[in-house]
Amino acid sequence: MNGVDQESALPPEGETRLLDLAIVLAKRKKLVLGLPFVVAILALAVALLLPKVYTGTAKMLPPQKKESAAAAMLGTLAGVPTTGAGALVGYALGIGNPNDLYVGILKSRTIADRLIERFDLREVYRASTMIKARKELSSATRISAGRDGLITIEVDDEDPQRAANMANAYIEELDRLMQTLALSEASQRRLFLEKQLASARDQLVNAELALRKAIETKGIAGVDAQSRAVVSTVEQLRAQIAVKEIQIDAMRSFATQQNPEAVRLRQEVASMKSELGRLEGGRPEANGNSSPAGLENLRRLREMKFLEFTAELLTKQYELAKIDEANDAILIQLVDKALTPDEKSGPKRTMIVLASTLTASILGVLLAFAAEAMERARNDPESAGRLGALRRHLRWRK
């Protein structure tokens, strides 16, 4: 009975372990309590020394444009429901959400460099190189596309006014950059026609100079009215064919070979080439009835007429493309303009002190148990021997 009573009087094993842990913590209470206290004081001092940070926030609505007939037809053929030219661009570039395209542009090096220059950020960030300035700007900026369809731009800075101005500047620089980027089908067509028109005008000037030079050196050779009429008709048809082929080339950048408009243009070109072949068979130089001087005049006149008609037709196409591009213009809409923040967004001093104190508390407990284990190892002969062997092996020089 006495043995049973003594056995029941012993504390449970779990309580014994908890008591041992409490003894270790009480034994080394200076370390367990002192380390968090010191760290908390240091963390508070550091937090108070950190400069205040303000956040400027701006929100924009990505371009929502009416899509052109060509874009709508292209989307229907591809089996992709489009919701504007911006969506067409996104799908063409392989981007699921068109907003991601504008987020990527906002994060581009071009816009970053413009902001660095505009606000003299190398001096503000004390950055010796542009690369370091870009990294500082990137770490201070957050750009994200929300589910509501809006793009949010947040910029942190020690100066509240500069923080707001930089957030707004992102949208302003995006607007400026978008005016120079050909992201829509209309912009691509306009740029292509612009190059072709410039080339045709240069060739026309050269042809006029060549004809004038021929007249000055060989004199005026007579060309009858019938020949001039045939030349005018033939070269006008040649110019129409050339312009149609330019339109087909322009469509290759945004349409497939099976596009109905492209198929129609190719059929028209084939029909016009057939008519051109018939007319060229009856030209005066083909019949051999004109003098050599007259043939020379006809050739140069034919070349000049061809370039005149080509330039005229390209000018009309170019003007139409400019109108289409203006109707399809990318419009950046500012939803919420960044205002000067009147409250700081950081640093979170309370969180800094609490996190540092908690970390130090955990570290203090671990160090207390480690110190206790080392003390017991030194008091135990067997453990002391193993501890000595460990120290010897940890030395760089034996």
VEXPAFI-191406 format. One line per 3 residues: number of its first residue (from 0); their letters; for each residue x, y, z of C-alpha. Coordinates in steps of 0.001 Angstrom, whole numbers. Example, Ala and Ser with C-alpha at 12.3 -4.5 7.8 and 13.67 -1.06 7.14 Angstrom:
residues 2
0> AS> 12300,-4500,7800  13670,-1060,7140
This chain:
residues 398
0> MNG> 0,0,0  2787,2395,904  4503,1655,-2405
3> VDQ> 1305,2386,-4291  784,5638,-2387  4323,6764,-3066
6> ESA> 3946,5911,-6742  706,7867,-7043  2293,10816,-5266
9> LPP> 4927,11264,-8025  4114,14000,-10560  3213,12869,-14085
12> EGE> 5960,12696,-16669  4558,15664,-18680  4487,17877,-15610
15> TRL> 8077,16903,-14828  9242,17969,-18269  7391,21285,-18040
18> LDL> 8936,21874,-14653  12405,21178,-16038  11816,23652,-18844
21> AIV> 10602,26275,-16405  13676,25727,-14256  15967,26242,-17250
24> LAK> 14174,29459,-18229  14191,30749,-14642  17863,29886,-14288
27> RKK> 18718,31960,-17346  16079,34639,-16960  18576,37409,-17626
30> LVL> 19192,36050,-21116  15548,35165,-21810  14204,38566,-20685
33> GLP> 17220,40776,-21216  17823,39986,-24901  14261,40902,-26037
36> FVV> 14387,44059,-23908  17672,45216,-25441  16506,44344,-28963
39> AIL> 13214,46193,-28397  15105,49335,-27335  17393,49120,-30366
42> ALA> 14470,48432,-32723  12588,51415,-31330  15616,53651,-31824
45> VAL> 16082,52444,-35404  12360,52828,-36157  12377,56394,-34873
48> LLP> 15402,57215,-37034  13801,55871,-40216  12398,58668,-42419
51> KVY> 8665,58936,-43007  7430,57494,-46280  4366,58746,-48178
54> TGT> 2500,56916,-50941  972,58583,-53976  -1797,56519,-55591
57> AKM> -3291,57018,-59055  -5765,54867,-60967  -6280,54740,-64724
60> LPP> -8672,53059,-67108  -6844,51278,-69950  -7838,52273,-73497
63> QKK> -11329,51154,-74417  -11630,51735,-78145  -14151,50937,-80843
66> ESA> -12671,48309,-83087  -12517,48857,-86814  -14359,46709,-89334
69> AAA> -11113,44945,-90255  -10378,44133,-86619  -13902,42817,-86040
72> MLG> -13694,40650,-89162  -10286,39342,-88099  -11560,38462,-84624
75> TLA> -14583,36646,-86091  -12421,34592,-88428  -10070,33661,-85595
78> GVP> -12967,32646,-83367  -11870,35123,-80682  -14443,37489,-79123
81> TTG> -12801,40919,-79264  -13810,43858,-77140  -11899,46637,-78836
84> AGA> -8648,47308,-80559  -6820,47028,-77267  -8061,43447,-76957
87> LVG> -6944,42742,-80514  -3454,43905,-79681  -3399,41769,-76556
90> YAL> -4423,38625,-78395  -1962,39369,-81208  880,39561,-78696
93> GIG> -225,36443,-76862  -1380,38259,-73730  -4522,36850,-72116
96> NPN> -5475,40059,-70324  -4933,43220,-72427  -4345,45192,-69207
99> DLY> -1116,43246,-68732  203,44932,-71888  -165,48396,-70357
102> VGI> 1211,47260,-66999  4266,45975,-68844  4698,49278,-70675
105> LKS> 4390,51205,-67398  7179,49044,-65977  9373,49484,-69047
108> RTI> 12835,51003,-68963  11727,53811,-71290  9159,55194,-68864
111> ADR> 11484,54635,-65893  14219,56665,-67574  11792,59461,-68343
114> LIE> 10726,59662,-64700  14333,59553,-63504  15185,62477,-65772
117> RFD> 11974,64380,-65045  12340,64285,-61244  16146,64118,-61104
120> LRE> 15887,60820,-59211  19585,60034,-59442  20151,62952,-57104
123> VYR> 17146,62059,-54933  18193,58403,-54567  21897,59287,-54453
126> AST> 22447,56751,-57234  25767,56820,-59033  24417,55041,-62141
129> MIK> 21153,54815,-64045  20914,51107,-63234  20885,51819,-59506
132> ARK> 18365,54623,-59991  16067,52261,-61923  16299,49667,-59134
135> ELS> 15438,52273,-56492  12480,53505,-58541  11287,49946,-59149
138> SAT> 11424,49112,-55421  9452,52284,-54637  6765,51640,-57264
141> RIS> 3894,49145,-57367  1818,48776,-60550  -1001,46256,-60731
144> AGR> -4136,45504,-62740  -7190,44820,-60603  -10201,42662,-61307
147> DGL> -12275,45826,-61682  -10371,46590,-64902  -8424,49515,-63464
150> ITI> -4640,49833,-63265  -3340,51126,-59929  -8,52952,-59621
153> EVD> 1507,53483,-56172  4763,55354,-55600  6558,55686,-52236
156> DED> 8694,58718,-51474  9862,60763,-48508  8345,63891,-50084
159> PQR> 4503,63611,-50191  4158,66040,-53084  6766,64244,-55161
162> AAN> 5104,60898,-54429  1806,62180,-55871  3498,63859,-58844
165> MAN> 5421,60703,-59728  2272,58553,-59630  543,60968,-62003
168> AYI> 3667,61207,-64167  3522,57473,-64873  161,57956,-66602
171> EEL> 1325,61097,-68416  4431,59356,-69746  2374,56328,-70785
174> DRL> 94,58635,-72781  3109,60247,-74467  4687,56907,-75286
177> MQT> 1483,55435,-76712  1358,58219,-79298  4603,56903,-80790
180> LAL> 3792,53181,-80675  1906,51545,-83524  -156,49048,-81557
183> SEA> -3316,49014,-83673  -4021,47786,-87177  -4788,51344,-88339
186> SQR> -1430,52602,-87033  468,49836,-88797  -1344,50508,-92069
189> RLF> -721,54255,-91803  3015,53787,-91163  3333,51372,-94082
192> LEK> 1526,53719,-96486  3559,56672,-95239  6801,54951,-96251
195> QLA> 5398,53909,-99627  4108,57425,-100343  7456,59017,-99504
198> SAR> 9208,56546,-101837  6709,57193,-104663  7124,60963,-104374
201> DQL> 10904,60692,-104522  10668,58529,-107635  8236,60976,-109210
204> VNA> 10654,63861,-108697  13444,61824,-110306  11214,60904,-113269
207> ELA> 10241,64540,-113856  13885,65586,-113779  14805,62815,-116240
210> LRK> 12028,63857,-118656  13063,67517,-118434  16694,66591,-119077
213> AIE> 15722,64501,-122131  13732,67397,-123582  16633,69812,-123022
216> TKG> 19184,67539,-124722  17117,66000,-127563  14486,68627,-128023
219> IAG> 10733,68128,-128040  9679,65054,-129952  6076,64989,-131098
222> VDA> 3703,62534,-129525  252,62338,-131036  -2901,62698,-128977
225> QSR> -3877,59041,-129414  -522,57879,-128012  -826,60223,-125035
228> AVV> -4331,58909,-124317  -3167,55295,-124449  -194,56066,-122220
231> STV> -2424,57817,-119687  -4869,54910,-119588  -2182,52229,-119322
234> EQL> -171,53971,-116633  -3249,54822,-114619  -4153,51123,-114633
237> RAQ> -582,50194,-113676  -718,52637,-110791  -4011,51159,-109562
240> IAV> -2470,47685,-109657  594,48893,-107738  -1560,50524,-105057
243> KEI> -3707,47400,-104715  -574,45316,-104235  635,47776,-101593
246> QID> -2696,47348,-99793  -2245,43579,-99886  1276,43913,-98451
249> AMR> -31,46182,-95706  -2720,43654,-94743  -133,40906,-94250
252> SFA> 886,42487,-90938  -2548,41895,-89383  -4584,39581,-91660
255> TQQ> -4222,36046,-92996  -4177,34924,-96626  -7784,33697,-96230
258> NPE> -9058,37098,-95153  -12040,37982,-97438  -10723,41509,-98052
261> AVR> -7305,40150,-99038  -8915,37558,-101342  -11021,40275,-103009
264> LRQ> -7986,42490,-103559  -6016,39638,-105139  -8907,38895,-107511
267> EVA> -9109,42560,-108505  -5365,42667,-109161  -5573,39569,-111366
270> SMK> -8429,41090,-113397  -6644,44433,-113759  -3409,42740,-114851
273> SEL> -5347,40924,-117565  -6770,44224,-118806  -3305,45801,-118633
276> GRL> -1893,43048,-120829  -4576,43720,-123432  -3910,47467,-123439
279> EGG> -119,47084,-123573  -511,45002,-126732  -1943,48070,-128488
282> RPE> 506,50719,-127237  2232,52814,-129934  5750,51566,-129140
285> ANG> 4471,48007,-129427  3297,48655,-132981  6587,50306,-133981
288> NSS> 4943,53329,-135660  6703,56023,-133593  10116,57605,-134165
291> PAG> 13010,56829,-131765  12733,60288,-130208  8986,59829,-129825
294> LEN> 9464,56409,-128216  11947,57892,-125749  9454,60608,-124862
297> LRR> 6717,58008,-124492  8796,55863,-122153  9671,58782,-119911
300> LRE> 6148,60140,-120085  4790,56694,-119231  7061,56419,-116206
303> MKF> 6128,59880,-114980  2397,59257,-115476  2671,55964,-113621
306> LEF> 4363,57621,-110665  1890,60515,-110718  -1099,58202,-110521
309> TAE> 633,56037,-107896  1416,59025,-105693  -2132,60337,-106095
312> LLT> -3719,57025,-105143  -1312,56488,-102250  -2077,59983,-100961
315> KQY> -5793,59134,-100837  -5102,55830,-99098  -2759,57540,-96652
318> ELA> -5355,60187,-95749  -7957,57481,-95163  -5510,55574,-92973
321> KID> -4858,58725,-90924  -8590,59194,-90394  -8961,55555,-89388
324> EAN> -6043,55889,-86980  -7548,59052,-85462  -10843,57242,-84896
327> DAI> -8898,54352,-83375  -6699,56591,-81202  -5510,55246,-77879
330> LIQ> -7031,57304,-75084  -5597,57031,-71586  -8282,57898,-69020
333> LVD> -7312,59003,-65538  -9866,57741,-63009  -8270,58834,-59712
336> KAL> -5583,61478,-59804  -2926,61070,-57127  -3381,63673,-54404
339> TPD> -735,64802,-51956  -970,62287,-49055  -1458,63893,-45637
342> EKS> -635,60720,-43698  2493,58621,-43868  2341,55065,-45151
345> GPK> 5521,53956,-43414  7560,52936,-41641  5331,50756,-39436
348> RTM> 7244,51469,-36239  4974,49424,-33963  5257,46390,-36222
351> IVL> 9038,46775,-36424  9375,46824,-32606  6935,43939,-32061
354> AST> 8493,41745,-34753  12012,42407,-33468  10992,41717,-29853
357> LTA> 9235,38479,-30785  12232,37287,-32784  14591,38153,-29945
360> SIL> 12354,36320,-27438  12433,33135,-29491  16185,33479,-29951
363> GVL> 16667,34068,-26199  14776,30881,-25304  16789,28863,-27816
366> LAF> 20056,30280,-26498  18999,29488,-22914  18399,25834,-23724
369> AAE> 21607,25680,-25765  23604,27108,-22851  21966,24616,-20467
372> AME> 22822,21732,-22768  26447,22880,-23003  26708,23161,-19219
375> RAR> 25365,19645,-18706  27724,18319,-21372  30715,19809,-19556
378> NDP> 29628,18271,-16226  29161,14817,-17702  32562,13106,-18292
381> ESA> 31352,11136,-21292  29662,14150,-22891  32673,16324,-22049
384> GRL> 34901,13950,-24000  32630,14070,-27047  32428,17846,-26753
387> GAL> 36228,18092,-26693  36449,15858,-29768  33929,18106,-31573
390> RRH> 35987,21187,-30767  39145,19553,-32043  37486,18599,-35307
393> LRW> 36100,22103,-35799  39566,23653,-35677  41144,24602,-38980
396> RK> 44566,23623,-37734  44986,20466,-35739
